[in-house]
Amino acid sequence: MKKPIVLGNWKANKTLEEAQRWIEVYKQVANIVTKTTVVLCPGFIHLSLFNAAKLGIDLGVQDISQFSSGAYTGETCAGMIKDLARYALIGHSERRINLGETDRIVVDKVKQALENTITPVVCVSELTQAEFLVREVPGFSETGIWLYEPLDAISTGPVGKPQDPKLANEFASCLKVIAEDAQIIYGGSVSADNVSMYLSESGLSGIGVGGASLDPHQFASLVLAAEKY
Ligand code: PGA
């Protein structure tokens, strides 16, 4: 496997002060991480704090606008972000469900990210979502990352149970049929207890974590687990 990816998604959590405390704790492990690509997607408001902290973590945002710039009140466009973050999560199921984000909007956001040299990390729970993206952006897998997150697996969802790693690997194999070079990471209730099982699956290039990324000790333990692969 290439360098495994551990991607944390803070969702709508943490004040600046809480973020600063997280940074202080994470600093203790930061300098021993060499073999893992660590990407953290905190809130927009936290990006400058993280950039100043120099933790050796790549930064991502949890969303970007589908528009390039202009009269779109409240939007944060890729061009505004590109100096602050290298990755953008796009199409998380919480946005698809709560904010009506469609496959078309996801495609527009991916194009914005790519035009601004931001690596898109597209969340999918079904193959049809991936098929649409591959049709519209055929070269997606050359730079983009797929984050496979089955809806039932997300810890804060109604079911909240991690998916069997073998099933996640099967999904990855199917995805590779339509997107040959796909780099696929799995997300959904990943914890210190199950992380090795996902990292051991040949079709998976890493993990995405929501809840466990909020605690710097837990996040660090997942990163240290990934260092062994
Ligand atoms: P979880 O969240 O790790 O808390 O299940 C994953 C996600 O929604 O990205």
Boltz pocket constraint, residues with backbone or C-beta under 6 A from the ligand:
constraints:
  - pocket:
      binder: B
      contacts: [[A, 9], [A, 149], [A, 153], [A, 154], [A, 155], [A, 156], [A, 187], [A, 188], [A, 189], [A, 190], [A, 208], [A, 209], [A, 210], [A, 211], [A, 212]]
      max_distance: 6.0
